Amino acid sequence: MAYADERTGLEIITLSECVRHLQGAEIARVAYVVDGAVQMYPVNYAWDGEAMIFRCEPESHMARAAGREFVAEIDGIDSRNHQGWSVIARGRADIVDPDKTPQLAQRLTTLALYPWANGTRDVWLRMIPAPLTGRRVTRAPRE
């Protein structure tokens, strides 16, 4: 087991486990900067095998932030047993232009990505995480 901090017992999650968590989740907290202010929202997403895929409205903050750095965080928490994990994905989120990348755009429409929120969310953003990191905390043994 590799630790991020021997004192706290935080374990570094492997890249393959981070990917498994991304494949198994559907909600992330996504942060980006628009007009000099950090925006952060819970957003549903899909994993396409190498990237996080989001859908948003054309005039939304999220669409306006396209082409810039995004940070997404997913986690799993067991508050009863004081355990949990967190995966952080960082990368540039780009708009998928169906005219420039028709095969990619067609493939993304096969993903089960249906926005939970109302509105026309026909802008597709794709973020390839680099880096992708994760941590796990487990309850320390009682002394």
Secondary structure, DSSP 8 states (H G I E B T S, - for coil): --EEETTTTEEE--HHHHHHHHHH--EEEEEEEETTEEEEEEEE-EE-SSSEEEEE-TTSHHHHTTTSEEEEEEEEEETTTTEEEEEEEEEEEEE--TTT-HHHHHHHTTS----SSSS---EEEEE--SSEEEEEE------
